[in-house]
Amino acid sequence: MINARFRIMAVMAALTSSLCAGYAASDTTSHGLASPDSFANIADTEKRSAAIFTELGRVLTHPRCTNCHPAGDSPRQGDTPRIHQPPVTRGADGHGLEAMRCHTCHQKANFEPGRIPGHPEWHLAPREMAWEGKTIGEICEQIRDPARNGGRKVEALIDHIGKDTLVGWAWHPGFGRAPAPGTQEQAGALVEAWVKTGAACPAP
């Protein structure tokens, strides 16, 4: 009986340690984003706009974003991005091939016991929105180009980045994954400030 109790206590201690480690990892990687007001001292409007986008770039180049904006047809996964396992391909609509659709594994919400992320619209970004391996300046040029951003005007990006729930998953990725910097609301405020200052881009 005593040995059984010790075993139970040991398991509980291990789980507690694992949980604490997971939360600690999240705490160290979820730094806040600078507010638009932080750039008010930059007198040149174009330079201020580019500086604001550079701050937003901390989100856009984070693995929570780039893993689903890959350079090829296979998503990445993890905080040190690796090819998705099991192997999958985007398919014609970005939701996978017929034999392996994204929703086969990725359900409507994160499934913590299996460490499988989830959202009702889980899918890859279109090929023309691939960001993996690009500089912040290159991403900026791409994201303001309707031909490469899903046909959106820059004004529409305010709600897309600041309110879209699939984009918002990046800040609520589930246990053991580092969230994107700051909050979705902070990212949306940066997009709005970037648009209002002319949507200028940093140097490529």
Secondary structure, DSSP 8 states (H G I E B T S, - for coil): -HHHHHHHHHHHHHHHHHHHHHHHHHHHH------GGGGTT--SHHHHHHHHHHHHHHHHTSHHHHTTS-SSSS-EETTTTEE-SS-----TTSSEETTEEHHHH--SS-BGGGTB---TT-----GGG--TT--HHHHHHHHT-TTTTTS--TTHHHHHHHH-HHHHGGG---TTS---SS-HHHHHHHHHHHHHTT------
